[in-house]
Amino acid sequence: VFDGGVCADNCAANFAPDIDDCYQCVCNLTCPEGFTVGLGCTACILTDICLADNPCQNEGICTLNSEPDDYMCNCTNTNYNGTNCTECVLECDFGYAVTDQCMCILDNVCSNDEPCENGGMCVLDPNSVDPNLYDCDCVNEYVGMNCTICNLTCDDGYSPNDVC
């Protein structure tokens, strides 16, 4: 409505005077992506769940089947499955384990505990599925399960010190 040559704002909530015609009010409600202005310009209505709040996790790709919230997640090449790509399906090689973040990390007695001492090398049993079965390749006169026994023989009258 004109008021002394100036367009007065006598419009209802979410409406503003039309710039070209002060006698009309136009909806000025702004909606976020994935929503549209509803009838009567009173609220934003969901039109695309993929744009509004992508439900696909872990880099899954959301595809809208029908408005507003019938969607499908494509989990290809993500190491995840399930409706929203949240179920880890990663399989790790022998000696590795899957973490809560769906990654493979070393998980065996050799990598975690380093049981071989005195320079011995821990070797997993390649024929076993148990990540705790290992052998130690001992060096420098040490022997035993974890290379802790000094097997040095000394001349008569001498015995090995603390160092083998």
N, C-alpha and C positions, 0 to 999 in steps of 0.2 A: 504494500500500500504506500502510495506517495504521501509524504509528510513534509510539506514546505519544499518540494523539489528534490527531496532525498528519499530514497527507498527505505521504508521502515520495516523492521523485522517483526512481523506479527504472526510468524509461522510457528507451527507446533514443533515439539522436540524432534530432532533429526531432520528437520526441514529448514531451508533457507530461501530467501526471495530469489526468484529467477533474475539473473543479471539483465536479460533482455526485456523482461516483462514483470514489472514489480507487482502486478496483480496476481501472479502465480507463485506458489511455493514449490520448490523442487527438493527431492530427497538428497541429503548430503551425508548420509551414513556411509562410512568407509569400512569395508570388511577385509579381513586378512585373506591371504591366498588360500584357495580351497573352499571359500565361503562366498555366498552372494547375498544381496539385500533381500530380505523377505517381504511379503505383501504388507503394505501399510508402513513400510520403512521403520519398523520397530525393532528388528533384530536381524542378525546375520544367520543365515541358514547354511549348514554343511552341504557342499556339493561334490567334494572330492577328498576323501580321506587320505589319499596318497599325497596330495599337495598340502593339506591342512596339518596333518600329524602323521608323517610316514610311519606306519606300524612295522615296517620291515626293518629288522635289526641286522647288524654285522654286514653292511654293504649289500643287503638284499635289495632287489629292484621291485618296486611296487607298481602294479598295473591295476587300474580301476576297471572292474567288470561291468558294474552298473551303479549309477548314483544312488545314494551318496557314499555308502560305506561297504559295498561288496567289492572286495579286492583280492588279489593274489600276489604272493611274494615269490619272485624268482631267486632262488638261493644258489644258482649255478656258480661254481668257482669261488665259494665263500667258506667251505669246510663246515657249513651248517645246513640243517634241514628243519622242517617243521613249518607250521602256518606262518610264523613271523621270523623264520631263519634264526631260531634261538637254540636249537639242539645241535651240539657239536658232534660231528661224525668223523673227525680227523682220526686217522690211524697212524701210529708212529712205528718206526723201525725198532728192531730188537735193541734193548738198552735205553730206550727213550720212553717218556710218559707224557700224556696229555695234561696240560695245566687247565685251571679254571678259565683261562683266557683262550682256550682252544689252540694251544701252541705245543710243539714237541720240545721237550727238554731232556737232557741226559738224566737217567734215573736208574742207576745201578750202584752196587756196592763200590765198584772201582771209581766212579766219578764222584760219589757223595762222601765216602768214608776214607778213601785211599788207605786200605788196610796193610799194604806191603810197606815194610820199613827198610831202612838202611840201603836205599837205592833200588830196591826190588820193584819190578814192574807188574802191575795188576793186569790180569788177562781174564776176561769173561769166558765161560764155557759156551762156545758157539752152538753146541748141540742141546743146550738147555733153554727152557723158557723162563727159568728162575733167574732174575737179575742179581741174586745174591750168591750164585755159584761162581767161584773164581779160583784161580791159581796165581801164585806169585812166582815170577821168574827172578830168582835171587842172584845177587852178584857179590863179589868181594868176600868169599869164604862164608857167607851167611846161608843158613838153611832153615827149614821149618815152614809151617803154614804161612806165616807172615814175615819170613826172613828175619827172625829175631834171635836165632840161635847161632852163636859164633862157632864155626867148625874148623877153626884154625888149629893146627897142631904145631906145637913148639918143641924146641930141643929140650933135652933133659935139664931139669932145674928151672925152666921158664914156663910161665902160663900166660895166656892172653890177658891183656889189660882191659880197661873199659872199651878200648877200641879193638876191634877184631883185626 
